[in-house]
Amino acid sequence: MTFSDTLTALTTAVKHSWQYCNGDAEYQRYLEHCRLQHADGSAPVLSRKAYFAAQTQRKWHGIKRCC
């Protein structure tokens, strides 16, 4: 493995880690889901901002306790 290959692998790993940490990977999975499951346009695709607002709303509002 050359230095260039190692650097490319490291750069890819850092990029994927960053996408995972900032939620970009989650949004990409959402887009893929929409493309596969709602190809007929039956459900609107949320913008990145609207998607994260909806996720935050779902996560932090409502009852969040066990009893």
Phi and psi in radians as a Rosetta constraint file:
Dihedral C 1 N 2 CA 2 C 2 CIRCULARHARMONIC -1.455 0.35
Dihedral N 2 CA 2 C 2 N 3 CIRCULARHARMONIC 2.960 0.35
Dihedral C 2 N 3 CA 3 C 3 CIRCULARHARMONIC -1.055 0.35
Dihedral N 3 CA 3 C 3 N 4 CIRCULARHARMONIC -0.700 0.35
Dihedral C 3 N 4 CA 4 C 4 CIRCULARHARMONIC -1.090 0.35
Dihedral N 4 CA 4 C 4 N 5 CIRCULARHARMONIC -0.746 0.35
Dihedral C 4 N 5 CA 5 C 5 CIRCULARHARMONIC -1.108 0.35
Dihedral N 5 CA 5 C 5 N 6 CIRCULARHARMONIC -0.734 0.35
Dihedral C 5 N 6 CA 6 C 6 CIRCULARHARMONIC -1.116 0.35
Dihedral N 6 CA 6 C 6 N 7 CIRCULARHARMONIC -0.758 0.35
Dihedral C 6 N 7 CA 7 C 7 CIRCULARHARMONIC -1.132 0.35
Dihedral N 7 CA 7 C 7 N 8 CIRCULARHARMONIC -0.700 0.35
Dihedral C 7 N 8 CA 8 C 8 CIRCULARHARMONIC -1.109 0.35
Dihedral N 8 CA 8 C 8 N 9 CIRCULARHARMONIC -0.763 0.35
Dihedral C 8 N 9 CA 9 C 9 CIRCULARHARMONIC -1.115 0.35
Dihedral N 9 CA 9 C 9 N 10 CIRCULARHARMONIC -0.728 0.35
Dihedral C 9 N 10 CA 10 C 10 CIRCULARHARMONIC -1.139 0.35
Dihedral N 10 CA 10 C 10 N 11 CIRCULARHARMONIC -0.766 0.35
Dihedral C 10 N 11 CA 11 C 11 CIRCULARHARMONIC -1.074 0.35
Dihedral N 11 CA 11 C 11 N 12 CIRCULARHARMONIC -0.742 0.35
Dihedral C 11 N 12 CA 12 C 12 CIRCULARHARMONIC -1.111 0.35
Dihedral N 12 CA 12 C 12 N 13 CIRCULARHARMONIC -0.741 0.35
Dihedral C 12 N 13 CA 13 C 13 CIRCULARHARMONIC -1.110 0.35
Dihedral N 13 CA 13 C 13 N 14 CIRCULARHARMONIC -0.743 0.35
Dihedral C 13 N 14 CA 14 C 14 CIRCULARHARMONIC -1.140 0.35
Dihedral N 14 CA 14 C 14 N 15 CIRCULARHARMONIC -0.729 0.35
Dihedral C 14 N 15 CA 15 C 15 CIRCULARHARMONIC -1.068 0.35
Dihedral N 15 CA 15 C 15 N 16 CIRCULARHARMONIC -0.821 0.35
Dihedral C 15 N 16 CA 16 C 16 CIRCULARHARMONIC -1.134 0.35
Dihedral N 16 CA 16 C 16 N 17 CIRCULARHARMONIC -0.674 0.35
Dihedral C 16 N 17 CA 17 C 17 CIRCULARHARMONIC -1.104 0.35
Dihedral N 17 CA 17 C 17 N 18 CIRCULARHARMONIC -0.750 0.35
Dihedral C 17 N 18 CA 18 C 18 CIRCULARHARMONIC -1.118 0.35
Dihedral N 18 CA 18 C 18 N 19 CIRCULARHARMONIC -0.750 0.35
Dihedral C 18 N 19 CA 19 C 19 CIRCULARHARMONIC -1.097 0.35
Dihedral N 19 CA 19 C 19 N 20 CIRCULARHARMONIC -0.655 0.35
Dihedral C 19 N 20 CA 20 C 20 CIRCULARHARMONIC -1.165 0.35
Dihedral N 20 CA 20 C 20 N 21 CIRCULARHARMONIC -0.756 0.35
Dihedral C 20 N 21 CA 21 C 21 CIRCULARHARMONIC -1.197 0.35
Dihedral N 21 CA 21 C 21 N 22 CIRCULARHARMONIC -0.645 0.35
Dihedral C 21 N 22 CA 22 C 22 CIRCULARHARMONIC -1.637 0.35
Dihedral N 22 CA 22 C 22 N 23 CIRCULARHARMONIC 0.033 0.35
Dihedral C 22 N 23 CA 23 C 23 CIRCULARHARMONIC 1.565 0.35
Dihedral N 23 CA 23 C 23 N 24 CIRCULARHARMONIC -0.013 0.35
Dihedral C 23 N 24 CA 24 C 24 CIRCULARHARMONIC -1.118 0.35
Dihedral N 24 CA 24 C 24 N 25 CIRCULARHARMONIC -0.631 0.35
Dihedral C 24 N 25 CA 25 C 25 CIRCULARHARMONIC -1.117 0.35
Dihedral N 25 CA 25 C 25 N 26 CIRCULARHARMONIC -0.649 0.35
Dihedral C 25 N 26 CA 26 C 26 CIRCULARHARMONIC -1.126 0.35
Dihedral N 26 CA 26 C 26 N 27 CIRCULARHARMONIC -0.744 0.35
Dihedral C 26 N 27 CA 27 C 27 CIRCULARHARMONIC -1.149 0.35
Dihedral N 27 CA 27 C 27 N 28 CIRCULARHARMONIC -0.658 0.35
Dihedral C 27 N 28 CA 28 C 28 CIRCULARHARMONIC -1.125 0.35
Dihedral N 28 CA 28 C 28 N 29 CIRCULARHARMONIC -0.676 0.35
Dihedral C 28 N 29 CA 29 C 29 CIRCULARHARMONIC -1.110 0.35
Dihedral N 29 CA 29 C 29 N 30 CIRCULARHARMONIC -0.683 0.35
Dihedral C 29 N 30 CA 30 C 30 CIRCULARHARMONIC -1.082 0.35
Dihedral N 30 CA 30 C 30 N 31 CIRCULARHARMONIC -0.788 0.35
Dihedral C 30 N 31 CA 31 C 31 CIRCULARHARMONIC -1.090 0.35
Dihedral N 31 CA 31 C 31 N 32 CIRCULARHARMONIC -0.710 0.35
Dihedral C 31 N 32 CA 32 C 32 CIRCULARHARMONIC -1.125 0.35
Dihedral N 32 CA 32 C 32 N 33 CIRCULARHARMONIC -0.730 0.35
Dihedral C 32 N 33 CA 33 C 33 CIRCULARHARMONIC -1.025 0.35
Dihedral N 33 CA 33 C 33 N 34 CIRCULARHARMONIC -0.819 0.35
Dihedral C 33 N 34 CA 34 C 34 CIRCULARHARMONIC -1.079 0.35
Dihedral N 34 CA 34 C 34 N 35 CIRCULARHARMONIC -0.710 0.35
Dihedral C 34 N 35 CA 35 C 35 CIRCULARHARMONIC -1.123 0.35
Dihedral N 35 CA 35 C 35 N 36 CIRCULARHARMONIC -0.707 0.35
Dihedral C 35 N 36 CA 36 C 36 CIRCULARHARMONIC -1.426 0.35
Dihedral N 36 CA 36 C 36 N 37 CIRCULARHARMONIC -0.744 0.35
Dihedral C 36 N 37 CA 37 C 37 CIRCULARHARMONIC -1.609 0.35
Dihedral N 37 CA 37 C 37 N 38 CIRCULARHARMONIC -0.405 0.35
Dihedral C 37 N 38 CA 38 C 38 CIRCULARHARMONIC -2.242 0.35
Dihedral N 38 CA 38 C 38 N 39 CIRCULARHARMONIC 0.740 0.35
Dihedral C 38 N 39 CA 39 C 39 CIRCULARHARMONIC -1.123 0.35
Dihedral N 39 CA 39 C 39 N 40 CIRCULARHARMONIC -0.395 0.35
Dihedral C 39 N 40 CA 40 C 40 CIRCULARHARMONIC -1.402 0.35
Dihedral N 40 CA 40 C 40 N 41 CIRCULARHARMONIC -0.019 0.35
Dihedral C 40 N 41 CA 41 C 41 CIRCULARHARMONIC 1.431 0.35
Dihedral N 41 CA 41 C 41 N 42 CIRCULARHARMONIC 0.293 0.35
Dihedral C 41 N 42 CA 42 C 42 CIRCULARHARMONIC -1.193 0.35
Dihedral N 42 CA 42 C 42 N 43 CIRCULARHARMONIC -0.403 0.35
Dihedral C 42 N 43 CA 43 C 43 CIRCULARHARMONIC -2.227 0.35
Dihedral N 43 CA 43 C 43 N 44 CIRCULARHARMONIC 2.339 0.35
Dihedral C 43 N 44 CA 44 C 44 CIRCULARHARMONIC -1.210 0.35
Dihedral N 44 CA 44 C 44 N 45 CIRCULARHARMONIC 2.542 0.35
Dihedral C 44 N 45 CA 45 C 45 CIRCULARHARMONIC -1.583 0.35
Dihedral N 45 CA 45 C 45 N 46 CIRCULARHARMONIC 2.176 0.35
Dihedral C 45 N 46 CA 46 C 46 CIRCULARHARMONIC -1.316 0.35
Dihedral N 46 CA 46 C 46 N 47 CIRCULARHARMONIC 2.576 0.35
Dihedral C 46 N 47 CA 47 C 47 CIRCULARHARMONIC -1.215 0.35
Dihedral N 47 CA 47 C 47 N 48 CIRCULARHARMONIC 2.896 0.35
Dihedral C 47 N 48 CA 48 C 48 CIRCULARHARMONIC -0.991 0.35
Dihedral N 48 CA 48 C 48 N 49 CIRCULARHARMONIC -0.791 0.35
Dihedral C 48 N 49 CA 49 C 49 CIRCULARHARMONIC -1.117 0.35
Dihedral N 49 CA 49 C 49 N 50 CIRCULARHARMONIC -0.795 0.35
Dihedral C 49 N 50 CA 50 C 50 CIRCULARHARMONIC -1.148 0.35
Dihedral N 50 CA 50 C 50 N 51 CIRCULARHARMONIC -0.660 0.35
Dihedral C 50 N 51 CA 51 C 51 CIRCULARHARMONIC -1.082 0.35
Dihedral N 51 CA 51 C 51 N 52 CIRCULARHARMONIC -0.840 0.35
Dihedral C 51 N 52 CA 52 C 52 CIRCULARHARMONIC -1.215 0.35
Dihedral N 52 CA 52 C 52 N 53 CIRCULARHARMONIC -0.561 0.35
Dihedral C 52 N 53 CA 53 C 53 CIRCULARHARMONIC -1.124 0.35
Dihedral N 53 CA 53 C 53 N 54 CIRCULARHARMONIC -0.750 0.35
Dihedral C 53 N 54 CA 54 C 54 CIRCULARHARMONIC -1.141 0.35
Dihedral N 54 CA 54 C 54 N 55 CIRCULARHARMONIC -0.708 0.35
Dihedral C 54 N 55 CA 55 C 55 CIRCULARHARMONIC -1.118 0.35
Dihedral N 55 CA 55 C 55 N 56 CIRCULARHARMONIC -0.734 0.35
Dihedral C 55 N 56 CA 56 C 56 CIRCULARHARMONIC -1.131 0.35
Dihedral N 56 CA 56 C 56 N 57 CIRCULARHARMONIC -0.754 0.35
Dihedral C 56 N 57 CA 57 C 57 CIRCULARHARMONIC -1.042 0.35
Dihedral N 57 CA 57 C 57 N 58 CIRCULARHARMONIC -0.816 0.35
Dihedral C 57 N 58 CA 58 C 58 CIRCULARHARMONIC -1.103 0.35
Dihedral N 58 CA 58 C 58 N 59 CIRCULARHARMONIC -0.672 0.35
Dihedral C 58 N 59 CA 59 C 59 CIRCULARHARMONIC -1.288 0.35
Dihedral N 59 CA 59 C 59 N 60 CIRCULARHARMONIC -0.672 0.35
Dihedral C 59 N 60 CA 60 C 60 CIRCULARHARMONIC -1.882 0.35
Dihedral N 60 CA 60 C 60 N 61 CIRCULARHARMONIC -0.060 0.35
Dihedral C 60 N 61 CA 61 C 61 CIRCULARHARMONIC -1.982 0.35
Dihedral N 61 CA 61 C 61 N 62 CIRCULARHARMONIC 2.556 0.35
Dihedral C 61 N 62 CA 62 C 62 CIRCULARHARMONIC 1.759 0.35
Dihedral N 62 CA 62 C 62 N 63 CIRCULARHARMONIC -3.132 0.35
Dihedral C 62 N 63 CA 63 C 63 CIRCULARHARMONIC -1.326 0.35
Dihedral N 63 CA 63 C 63 N 64 CIRCULARHARMONIC 2.240 0.35
Dihedral C 63 N 64 CA 64 C 64 CIRCULARHARMONIC -2.265 0.35
Dihedral N 64 CA 64 C 64 N 65 CIRCULARHARMONIC 0.849 0.35
Dihedral C 64 N 65 CA 65 C 65 CIRCULARHARMONIC -2.356 0.35
Dihedral N 65 CA 65 C 65 N 66 CIRCULARHARMONIC 2.888 0.35
Dihedral C 65 N 66 CA 66 C 66 CIRCULARHARMONIC -1.494 0.35
Dihedral N 66 CA 66 C 66 N 67 CIRCULARHARMONIC -0.388 0.35
